[in-house]
Amino acid sequence: MAEKRTVTVEIRGKQYRIRTDEDDALMQRVASYLDDRLAQVEERTGTVDTLDVALLTGLNLAREIIAIREGRGSAESESLGHDRLRALIELAESGLETQSSAH
């Protein structure tokens, strides 16, 4: 297993430091994917509250993950591949840890 290091990514204009053993380029792509999905949810729903947008996006991503695990994922979600999904989950968990320590 590779050693964990810190990678800085930007999501919705804010920088996050992520502890990971994933490739830096992969984490940048994952952060970009998440940023795009957050923007899509914000635009589609007209929601401006950051927490609401994050929760709705999280629900959408969780639905995609479950669909893939159950073998009924869309072409878009399947193209993410196992490594990108794992990195997305790691990114979300790291963000939760950052939020917890800020309180």
Secondary structure, DSSP 8 states (H G I E B T S, - for coil): ----EEEEEEETTEEEEEEESS-HHHHHHHHHHHHHHHHHHHHHH----HHHHHHHHHHHHHHHHHHHHTT---HHHHTTHHHHHHHHHHHHHHHHHHHHHH-
